[in-house]
Amino acid sequence: MIRDYLKNNVLITDGAMGTYYAQVTGKYNATPEFANLNEPEIIEKIHKEYISAGAKLIKTNTFSANSMVLDIPFLQVKKIIQAGVQIANKAAQGKNIFVAASIGPLPETIDKIDLDYEVVINEYKNIVDVFLDMKVKIIIFETFSDAHYLLETVKHIKAKDSSVFVVTQFAINPEGYTRRGINSKSILKEVENYKNIDAYGFNCSVGPGHMYNYLKKKSFTGVMAVAPNAGYPEIIHERTVYIQNPDYFAEKMKDISKLGVKILGGCCGTTPAHIEKMVEMIKPIPEICVDEQKATERIKPYIYEKKTDGLTEKIKKGRFVIAVELDPPFNAEVELIMHNARICKDNGVDLITVADSPMGRARVDSIMMAARIKREAGIEAMPHVCCRDRNLNALKSALLAGYIENIRNVLAVTGDPVATADKNDIKEVFNLNSFKLMELISIMNKEQFSEEPLNIAGALNLNAVKPEIELGRMLKKIDRGANFFLTQPIYDEAIINLLSGIEEQNRMKILGGIMPVVSYRNAQFLNNEVAGIRIPEEIIAKFNPDMRREEAEDLGIEIAVDIAKRMKDRVGGFYFITPFNRVEMIIKIIRRL
């Protein structure tokens, strides 16, 4: 039946179960699969909401239903799966809706002990056998990082019932690699040629913008299934929260459908509202189109002389500070970041900041990179140090190592969470948060670094829904040793006005965040998928999707200069975030100030 439907239609599936269950119930730390037994009415209600939104396919609430993740006997797992199928069937009854089994990846290590292949593959087979016994005709394997266990499991399914429609989806980062570091090209090649897989594609890990950018560069055969996240999450009060962006999400999914993708849905952070907007926007048979990428020449930076002063000295004397953030590379090639750091030094920048694996994706260590920049480029460098990947001992060791390498400035942050799809393989630590990390550094300043203490910088997000809460957090950070603050990128006039008096009232230097927008797509992405950034519609409206790169960059520079001029008298410095390594844009902005 589903095969016939796909011949003439785009299939819209439901969105997230886990994150939406948490949103509906407020149980952010609960495992939703247990709700099949304990709260079946809530799971049924969620299914019905997705059906009412227009979803043609709903997935059972069984993503983590296995004995390894739930840490229960398989007999109990079987009851959870059976209940999940029954609830979904009940919600779909009489509505001509497809019901699919949802199966997530199993961990291959428990308590630091690697599991034998046979143990893992037998668990997969036992899981699919329960679904087959329940007469489920569609099985979706979600957020996998390789096909290691899939091929044998799918073969097992088809041997028992060749009519079952099997979908395999993989979680990739924006660069096209899975959490195991496997290039998606090799995975696609493997599954495309495997006759037992009926549809394949990607879900989770990235938002719709990055998913579209990846897919438009690829050619694929067969039925492609795609379900990106709503965007990238942030942690608020120890809860993983996604941006609510149904209109933007639907627009991007419409673009994805035009590439020929036949099965479309949502993953983490998506809700019935996202699916409803998708159904409104996406036609049953999409018009296939492919974007053309235009090659552009690299803009040469303006170079001018400006004498620099030490950052500590500037902070003490209350002088205006210019900081520029540069992205550390994903690989061992550091030539570009070193080149950009030297350009910044030659143009009077006081400080280079280096992010600590933002969005939970591994990059070169921020402390090591900052140390090399300071040593070889001759400019002060400040690493961002987050709590996601290191426990207390590791944080102490890293701070000591940085100090030995003459690092004297640190931005202490909690850190972005690891993507939901990666959490089986990548474990968050969060032994501390930004407050506790500042306390740790303050203690080390007294005990180990008393002769030349570290300057502690803090993050300040005035784009929050309630900025007064963020100002309260700023005061707590000051109490814990923060010397100065860097704000998130600011675009809104109301936020610029809010800056008035903050620095003077708190006797604390604030560097106003400025990140030039480089295109219409970039503006939409930042506004809809990146937590902590808010761009007014009037700024987005200035950009046109058809603008040439040079034209869009010039407009982005003009807007950034205007924001900086209006902000300058309200802050003690600027914090420029470099977009896509385009340091030339930052230099042009500085030159016009």
N, C-alpha and C positions, 0 to 999 in steps of 0.2 A: 504493500500500500504506500509506504513512504517513498519507495523508488518511483512509483507512478506520479506521486505528488511533485517530486523534485524535477520531473521532466518539464513541467510547465510553470513552476512556482519557485519563489524564494521562500525558504522555510524560516520563520521567526520562532526562536525558542524563548524560554524564560530567562530571567536574570539570576542574580546571586541568591543562594539560600542562606549560607552561613552568616554573611554580613547583614543581610536583611532580617534574619531571625534575631540577631543581636540588637538591631535597631528597633524592631517591633517589641521585643520583650525586655530590653535593657540588660540582658544577660550576656555581656561582652566576653566573659571568660568561660562560658558554657560550651559544651560540645553539642551541636544541634541534633546529631543523629540519635541521641538518647531521647529526644523529644518525640520520636516516633512511638515510643512506648509510654512516655510520661505526659506528653502534651500533644496528642495527635490532632486535636482540634485546631491548634495554632498552625501546625504544618499544613493541614488541609486548607485553612484560611489563606495561607501564603500561596499555595498552588492556585486557589480560586482567584486570587488577586491578579496573578500573572495571566490566567486564562481570560479574565475580564479585560485585561489590558490589551489582549489580542494575540498572545502567544499561541502558536499552533502546536508546540511541543513543550512538555514539562518534564523535568528530570526528578527522579526519586531523591529523597533526602538521605542519601547513603554514601556520600563522597568519601568519608573516613570510616565507613562501616567495615572494619577489619579488626582482628584480635590484637594486632600489634600496636596500632594507634590507640584504640580504645582500652587496651590492656584488660580484656575480659575473655572468657572462654568462647570458642567459636559457636557453641550452641546459642549463646546470648547474642552474638553477632547475627546469626541466622534469624533470630526473632526480630531484630532491628530491621534487617533487610526485608523480611516478609511484611512487617508492619509498614515500612516505607512504600512498598509496592501497592499494598492495599489502600493506603491513604491517597496516593497519586491516582490510582484507578477510580476511587470514589469521587475525587474532585473532577476527574475528566469524564465521568459517566454521562452518556447521552449528549456529549458536546463535540464529537468528532475531533478529538484532540489526541495527538500521539503521546505516549508515555515511554520514557527512556530510562534505563538504569544508569545511574551515575557511579563511576568507580574512579577513585583517586589512587595515586601511587602509594605503594607500601614502603616503609623504611627498610633499608637493608642492614641497618645497624641498630641494636638495642643495648642500652647500657654499655656503649663503647665496644660491643662484641659484634663482629660481622656475622650475618646470618648466611647459611648455606643457600645456594641457588635453589635446591630442591625444596627447602622450607618455604621460600618466598613464592616460587611458582605454584606450589601446591595450595598455598593460601589464595592466590588469584583464581585458580581453578575451582576451589571450593566456593568462592564468592560468586563466580559466574554460574555455577551449578544451581545455586539458590535462585538466581534470577531466571534461569532457564526453566526450573521447576515451576516457577510462578507465571510461566508463559509470556515473559517479557520478550518483545521482538526487536527492540532497539537497545543497544548497549553503547554507552559513551565513556571512553577512557579519557580523563581530564588531567591537565597540568603535568604531563609526564616530561621527563628530561631526556629520555632516550627510548629506544624500542627494545631494550634488552629482554624484558619479560613479555612484551606485548605480542610478539609474533607467535610464540608458542601458545599463549593464552587464547589468542584469536583463532588459531588453528584448532584448539580444543573446542571452542564455541561452535565453529562451522562443522566440526565432525559430529556434533550432537544435533545441530539444527542449522542447516545451510541457509535457511531463509532469514536468519537474524541479520539485521542491518548494524554493522559495526563502525563506529566513529572513533578515531584516535586523535587527540589534541595534545599539543606540546606547548610548554611555557618557555618563552624566549625573552631575552632582554632587547632593548632597542637596537643593539648591534647585531642581533640575529644569533645569539648563542644561548644555549640552555644553562641552567644553574650548574651543570656538570662541565661546562665549557665546551660543549659539542656544537659545532656549526650546524645550523638548521638545514643547510644545503644537503649535508650527508644524510640527515634524518629523512628529509623529503624524498630523496632518491631511494631510500630503503623502503618507505611505506608506499610510495607511488606505484612501485612495481610489485607490490604484494597483493595478489588477487583477492585474498580474504578480507582485506580492509575496504569498506565501501565508501568511506569519506574520511578525510584527514584535514588537519589544520592546526590552529593555535588558539590558546585561551590564556587568560590571567597574565600576571607579571607586568604587562604594559597597558597603557590607556589607548583609546581609539586613535589618537593622533599618531603615536609611534607605530601602532599596528598598521595603519594605512601607509605610512612612509615605508615600512618594510615590505608590505605586500605589493606595492605599485612597482617595485623593482624586480619582482619575481614573475616567472611564467610557471603556470601549474596546469596539470591535467586532472580530469576527474572532478569529484565533488569536494569543494573546499568548505570547511566549517570554521567559523571564527567567533570568538566571544572574549573581547578584551575587558579589562577592568574599567570602572568609571573614570579612573585617573590614578594619581598617586596619593597615598594616604598620609595623614599626619597623626601624631599621638596627642590627644587632648584628655587630660585627667586619666592617663593610663589606658585610654581606649583608642583603638585604631579607627579613625574617622575618614571617610571619603567625601570629596566635593560632590554636592548635589547639582548635576549639570545635564538634565535630560535632553534639553534642546541641542546643546553642543554635541552630546554623545550621539544623538540620532542623526545629526548632520554628517558626522564623521562615518557613521555606519552606512549611511546612504552612499557616501563616496566609496566605501569598501565594497558595497554591493555592486557598484558600477564596474568593479574590476573583475566581476564574474563569480564572486563568492555566493554560494547557493544556500548555506545554512548560517544564520546570523543570530547571535544572542549576546548576553552579557555575563560578566563574571563579577569579581569582588567589587562591592560598592554600588552595583546597579540595583535598581528597584523596579516595581511595576510601572512607575512613571517613565523610566527610561524605555521600557519595552513599548509602552503606549505611544510614545513619540516616534519610535522606530516604525511601528506599524503605520502611523500616519504618513510618514515621509517616504517609505520604501515601496516602490511599485512591485507587483508580483514578478515581472520579468525585467530585470535591470538592463539599462543601456550600458554596454561595456565600453569603457574609455581608459586610456592610459595617459598619465601626465608625461610631458616632455621636460627633461631637465636641461637647462641652458647653462653652458659653461661661461664662467665669468672670470675676469682677470683679478688678481689679488690687488687691493688698493695699497699703495705705498704709504707708510705712516709719515706724518709730519714730525720732524725731529727738531727740537729746540732745547737750548741749554737752560737749566734751572738748578741752582745750588740746593742740595738737600741737607737736612739736619737729622740727627738721630731721633727716632720716634719717642723714646722715653723723655728726652729733653724737650721735644715739642709739646708733649702732653703736660709736662710740668709747667712750661711757660705759657700754656694756653694758646699755642699757635694753631693755625688751620692745618689739618692733616689730609693728605690724599692717599687713599688705599685702593688697591686694585686686586680683585680676586681672579686667579688663573686656575683653570682646571688641570689637576694632575692627570697623566695619561692612564689608559687602561693596560698598556703594555710597558716594556722597558725602554721605549724610545722617548727620551726627554729633550731632544733637540728643540722642538717647537716651544715648549714651556720655558726653556732657558733663553731662547731667542726673544720671546715676548717679555720675559723679566728684564732683560738688558734694555729693550726698547723703553720699558717703563722707567728704568733707572735714568736713562738718557733724557727722559722728558719730565723729570722732577717729581716722580711719584715717591712717596715716603715709605710705603709699606706694600708688600705683596702678601695676600692671604691665599692659603691653599686648603681646599675643602677635603674632608675626611670621608671618602667613599660615599658621596651623596646618593640618596634613593636606595641605599643598601646594596649598591653594585660595586664590586671590588675595583679600586684604582691603586696607583702607587701610594704608599704610605705618606700621609700628609707631613709628618714630622721629618722623615728622611728627605722628602722633596723640598721642604722649606729650608732645611739645613744646607742642601746643595745650592739652592738659589742664593742664600745669603753668602755662602763661601765663594761661589764662582761668579755670580753676577754682581756682588758687592752692594746689595740692597737689603734692607731689613725685611725679614719674612716671618709671617705668623701662621702656624698650622692651626686648622680647626681640629679639635680633639673631641671625639664623641664617645658616648658610653655604650654604644650598641655592641661593639665587637671585643671589648676588653673587660676583664674583671678588675678588681681593685689592685691586685698585684701587677697586672700587665699595664694598667694606667700609670702606676708609680714608676715602673721600669721605663716606660716610654717617655715620661716627663723628665726623668733623670738623664736618659740618653739625649733628648733634645737639648737639655741644659748644657751637657758636655759639648754639644755641637754649636754652642753659642746662641741657641734659640732663647729669646727673652720675652716673647709675646705669645700668648695662647688664647684662642677663642674656645671657650668651654661650652659645649652644647650637648644636649641629650642624644641627638642623632635621629635620622630617618629610620623607620622600621623596615625590616626585611619584608619583601613582597610575600603575600600569603602563600603563593605557589611554591616558594622556596623554603618554607619553614621546616619541612621534613628533613632537609639536608643542611640548611644553614640555621644555626641556633643563635638567637639574640641573647645577649648577656644582660645588659642593663642592670649591672650590679650597683651602679650609681645613676643619678640623673644630673642635670646641669648644676643644680644647687649644691648637691653633694660633691660634685667634681670641683666646684669653686672652693668649697670648704677644704677639700684635700690639697689643692694647690696653695691655699692660704697657709695651711699647716706646714707644707713643704717650704714655703717662703720663709717661715720662721725658723724651721729646723735645719733645712739644707741649703737654702738660697738666701740667707739673711744679708749677705754682703751685697748682692745684686738680685733683688727679688724679680720674679716673673710679673709682667703686666698681664692682668686677667681681663679679657674682653668677654662681653656677654651679648647674646642675640636679643633684639627687641622687635617684636612683630606688632606694629601699630595698625596693620591691616586687619587685625582680628575683629570679630563681630562686636566684642566689648573691649575696646582698647584700654579702658580704665583698669581692667583686670591685668592686662599686660604691664601697665605702669606699676601696679602693685607688685607684680613679679620682678620688675626691674629693681624696686626698692629692696626686695629680699635678696637679690643678687648683689646689690651694693653692700648689704650687711655681711655677705659672705665673701667679700673681697674684690668684686669687680671694679676695675679702674676706668673702663670706657665701654661704649656699646656701639654695635653695628645694627642698623635697622634692615628689615626686609626691603626690597625695592619698593619705592613709593611713586605712585602716579596720580593719586587723588588729591585735589586741592584741600579737601577737609583734613586729610592726614598731614599735609604740609602745615596747615594752620595749627594743628594739634601740637606740632613740634615747638611752637613758640613758648618759651619759658621753661620747658622741661630741663634743659641743660643748666640754666641758671638756678632754678629752684633746687636741683639735686646736686649742684656743683660737680657735675659729671660730664665728660666729653662724649658727645654723640656724633657718630658718623652716619649721615643720611644715605640710605641705599639708593643707588641709581643703576638700572639695567636697561640699556637701549633696546627697544623692540626692533627686530630686523625684518619683519614681514607681517602681513595680515594673518597668515597661518600661525606664526609664532605668537602673536598677540592673543589669538583664540586659545591656543594651547596653554599659554601661561595663565590666562584668566580662568580656564575651565579645568585644567588637569593638575596644576601645581598648587599645593596647599600653601597659604601664607602670602599669596600674590593676588592683588585685586586691581584690574585695569578698567577705568571708566569707559563706557560705551562710546563717548565722544572721541576718545583717543583711538579706539579700535576702528571707528568709522573713518578715520583719516587714511587708513591703509586700504588698498585695493588688492584683491587676490591676483590681479593680472599685472601688478607692478613689477618692473625690472628690479633686480637685486640692488643695483646702485641707487635707484630712485627710492626704494624702500629704506635702504640704509641711511640715505641723506635725511629722509623724514624722521627716522628713528633718532638720529643725532640731533636734529632740530628740536624734537620734543624733549629729549634728555637735557639739552642745554637750557631750555625754558624752565624745566622742573628744577634744575640745579640753581639757576639764578633766583628763583622764587624761594628756594630752600636755604640758600647760603647764609643769610643773616640769622637763621634759626638753629643752626647746627655748628659743631666745632670741626667739621670736616666732611669729606665725601667718601663713600664706600662704593666704588664702581665694580659691578659684576660683569665680567667679560662674556658676551654671548658667542658661543661656538668658536672660541679662540680668536675672535676678530678684534684683537687689541688695537688695530688701527682706528676703529670707531671710538674707543675710549680716549685715545690720544687726540683725536679731532675735537672731542667734547672738552677735554681739559684745555686745549689751545684756545677755545672760544670763551673760556671763563677767565 
